[in-house]
Amino acid sequence: MWQVGLGYTLAGLLGYEYALRIEPHWLSIEHVVIPIEGLGSAFDGFKIVCLSDFHLRPHQQIDWIREVVERANQLTPDLVCLLGDYVLERADRIDSLAPVLAELKRAGLRVLVNQGSLLRIGEEQLYVAGLDDGWSGNPDLSAALQDAPRGGVVVLLMHEPDFADQLSADGRLSLQLSGHSHGGQIRLPGIGAPVLPDLGRKYDQGLFRVNGMWLYTTRGIGAIDPPLRFGCRPEITEIVLVRGPSS
């Protein structure tokens, strides 16, 4: 019987080493095509790359994030959306992260806190809105959409995905992009994630349809304690918008 016990012990040690040292840096590129009702022909095929939950230091180092940025740029996105949680433990770590993230778009990075930005291609428009953090901030959808064209397509950036139920009830949102959950970091076959954070438990990863609104939750780039990933690889998300029906 001792051989069986030894086998389980070795398997457990190997699994731990894999979850600690291999999968957290085994990057996945998720390609998602989303049909959007009312999308203008000029935005048909519009490519959005999403990155979230970098959590720079102590577990994620700047070289890893630099590698992620390089991979994201290789996808040649039309728009890059950053969905929050940039550093861990100390706010001043953003000083070393910001120059790396700046390589995503040399045209500049705009911070959207209860604000929106209107994108134009010719005569057609796409409105991108961003909400304040739902955990510690004061998200205000009305403020974020105050400049949105009536009847236009709206893409909303909201860090915590589980606000989708109440946000989708507004009726003006075509797509919500979120992070926060890390997909649980540990996902077991037939079980899923045993542990998920508040506001990231219902819509923990992937694509959902919520009251007529699309929601995509990315697993993100980094990890928090314990800094393990198993069955839940870090993710760059490439979303392609196409013209289509509402369902």
N, C-alpha and C positions, 0 to 999 in steps of 0.2 A: 504493500500500500504506500510505502514511503516514496516509491517511484512516481506514483500518481500525484502525490502532493508536491513533489519536486517539479513535475511537469507543469502543474498549475502555477507554481511560483515563478518558474521561468517564463511561462506565457504571460503572466501578469507583468513581470519586469520588462519584457520585450514590448508589450502593449503600451506601457507607461513611457518607455523611451521613444517609441514611435509617436505617441501623442504629444510628447514634449519637444522633440527635436526635428521631426520630419514633417508631419502634416501641417503645423502652424506656418511653414514656409513652402507648402506645396500649393501654389496659387492656381485657382480655377478661374477661367474666363467663361462667364455665363452669358449666352446669347439669347435674348428674349425679343420676340416680335409681338407688338401690341397693336391691335386694330383700334383706331380712334374715330368715333363718329364725328363728322364735321371737319375733319382735318383737311386743310387746304392742299391742293396738288403740289405746291412748292415745298411742303413739309413732308410729303410722302417719301419715306425712306430716311427721315431725319434721325440721326444717331446720337443717343445720349449715353455717356459713360458715367456710371455712378461709383463713388468711393465713399466708404464710411468707416467709422470706428478704428482710426489709426492707433490710438492709445500709445503714443510715443513714450517709451521708457517707463519702467525698467525692463519690460519684457520685449518690446519692439524697439529695434534700433534704427537709426536714421538710414543706414545702408539698405535695410529691407524696404523701407518706404520709398527710397530712391529707385529701387528696382521696380516696385509697383507702379510708380509714376512713369517710368520708361515703358513698361508694358502697356499702360493705359494710352500713352501717346501713340504707340504703334497701331492702335485701333482707329486712328484718325477720326476722332469724334467731332460732331458739329457743336456739341455742348457737353461740358463736364459739370456734374453736380456733386458737391461735397456735402455729406449728410450728417456731419457732427462727430463729437467725441474725438478730438484731435490729439490730446495728450492725456497722461495719467499722473496723478498725484501732485504735480507742480505746474501751475499755469505758465511760468516763464519758459517752459520747454517749447512753447510755440515759436520762440525766437529762432530756434534751429530748424523747426519744421516748416515754417512759412516759406523760406527760400526754395525748398524742395518742391512744395506744392505749387509755387509760382511757375515752375517749369511745365505745368499742365496746359496753361493758356497764356501765351505772352501778351495777349490783348488785355489781361488783367483779371482779377477775381473780385466779384461783387458779393458782398455779404447781404443776405436778405433776411431781415428780422422783422416779421410782420409787414413785409414789403413785397413788391412784385417788379418784374422787368418784362417789357414787351419786346419780343423778338420779331423782326420783320424780314421777309424775303419777298421782294417786289411789293405787290399789293396785299399779300397775305400775312397773317399774324399768329403768333403763339405766345401765350402769357405764362411766365414761370413765376410762381409765388413761393415765398419761404416763411415758415412760422417760427416763432421763438420756441425754445425748448419746453416740452410739456412737463418735464420732471421738475425743473427748477426755475423756469421762466414764466412768461405770461403770453401764451399764444393768442393771437387776435386775427381770426380769419377775415372778418369784415375789413380790417385795416389792410390786410395783405391783398385783398381783392378789390380795393376801392378804385383802382385804375384799370381793372380788367375789362376788355371790350364785352359788351352784352352779346351773349350767345356764342362767344369764342371758345377755343380750346384752352384749358387751364391745366398746367402741370404743377402740382404742389409738392414742395419739399418739407417733410415733417419727420423729425428724428425718430420719434416713437410710433411704431406702426398701429398700435391698438386704439389710437384716436380715430381710426378710419371709420368706425361706426357712426360717430357723431359728425365727423367732417363730411362724409359722403351724403348726409342728410341735407346739406346745403343745396345740392343739385347742380352746382356750377363746375364741379371738378371732374376732369376726365381721367386723371391719373395721379396717384399719390406715390411718392418714392420715400422709402424709410430704411433705417438701419436698426441700431440699438440692441437687437436681440442676440447678435452674433450667431444666430441659428441655434443657440444653446451651447455652442462649442463642443459638447459631447452629445452625439446622437447614436442610439443603439438600434440595431435591426429589430423591427417589429414594435419598437417602443417609442422611438423619437428622442426628443431631448428630455431627460429627467428633470433638469433645472432650467428655468427661463426667468428673465427679469420681469419685474412689474412693468406694465405697459408694452410688453413684448411677448406675451404668452399666447394670445389668440392667433395672431398673424406672424408666426415666428420666422418663416423663411419662404421665399418664392413668390409666385404670382397668385393673386386672389381677385375675386370679383365681389365687391361690397356695395350693395344698393345701387347698382348701375355704374359704379366707379371702379376703375382698375387700381389695384394696390400691388406694388412690388416691394418686398422686404429683402434686402441684401444681408448676407452673413458677415459682411465687413472684412476688414484687413487684419486687425489685431486681436488681442485676447487680454482678459483680465484674470485675476487669481481665481482658481489655479490656472496658469497659462498653458492650458492643454487644448488640443483639438483632436477629435476622433470622429470620423464619419461626417465631418463638417468643415471642409476646407475653406480657407480664406478666399474671398471672392472679389473680382472686378466684374461689374455688371455692364454689359453692352445691350442697351434697349434701342430697338428700331421701331419708330412710329410709322404705321401704314394707314392708309385710308380704309375705313371699314365700318360695318354696322356696330351698333352699341352692344351687341351680345353675340 
